[in-house]
Amino acid sequence: MTEPAPLLLISRPADGVALVQLNRPEVRNAMNLALRHALAAAFRAITADPEIRAVVLTGDDRAFCAGADLNEYVDADAAELLARDLPTLWGAIADCPKPIVAAVRGAAIGGGCELALHADIIVAGRSAKFGQPEVRLGIIPGGGGTQRLTRVVGKHVAMRMMLTGAPFGAEEAAKLGIVSTLVADDEVLPEALRLATDIAALPPLAVRHVKQLVLEAQSSPLDVGLRSEHKSFQLMFATPEKTARMRAFLAAKKY
């Protein structure tokens, strides 16, 4: 009997970098419960692995992720949804302290858009399509879309996107600040890997604190965020890597 294809393809394409690729091409990488559990397990393992310092999350050239697999939702009731404990599965990604770069080609719709929004950097190809169409199905975004998307684009744009459910292209996403870098489709994965490799080569404690502080800035008052930043800034001066890197910089006279 032929073994089923793995739901995720995980590799180490560069030093310190993990590549996590969704692998349900027959349904445009739509997320069923098994794939959600696989993603959560992968990100928990990445969080625990000190050798991994950055992550690239991607789909394939047809779709990043077309959202939830509706076959598992069409007859589900509220009790079944509660039992699936989806917030915990999403939380394994959201709580990952390593920088995540999403490499998006094709559809990133519904849960796929929310999955991309869990990343810290989004590299998108010109074919990429984003959207939160849940309202058209009689539901709402359930993976953080109403919160994360609103924090990126603001109330009025988020209202238009989620109340109409209309998709929007990569260029609009880039103008709105959803997409960090817009490139040709065949450059999406190479660019994402380049960014992740560059980040993985930097001091991991400094990288970790930058990510933590930027995420806190989305929900903390300015004075609270500034206090956190100052504490983290001081902490960096307790690391030997700070001294070594500053001495190397001064020796090279890179002004």
Number of C-alpha atoms within 10 A of each C-alpha: 3 4 5 6 9 12 20 18 13 15 12 13 12 15 14 19 27 24 23 20 20 24 22 20 16 7 13 22 28 27 24 18 14 10 19 17 19 17 22 20 15 17 24 17 14 22 19 12 11 11 13 20 27 28 29 29 23 26 29 20 19 16 26 33 32 24 26 18 17 12 9 12 12 9 8 11 9 7 8 11 12 10 8 12 10 15 13 13 20 21 15 19 22 18 14 20 18 25 24 26 26 31 29 35 28 24 27 30 27 26 25 26 25 26 22 26 22 23 20 17 21 25 31 33 25 17 18 25 24 27 25 28 22 20 14 13 9 7 9 17 17 15 21 17 22 17 15 16 21 17 13 15 17 13 14 9 14 20 15 11 20 23 15 15 19 15 16 15 18 24 19 13 19 16 12 14 13 21 21 16 17 21 16 12 18 12 16 24 26 12 19 26 25 15 17 26 21 13 19 23 14 11 15 18 14 17 18 15 19 16 16 18 16 14 13 16 16 13 11 14 10 12 9 12 17 14 11 17 19 10 10 17 14 10 13 16 11 10 13 9 15 14 13 11 12 11 12 12 12 11 9 9 8 7 5
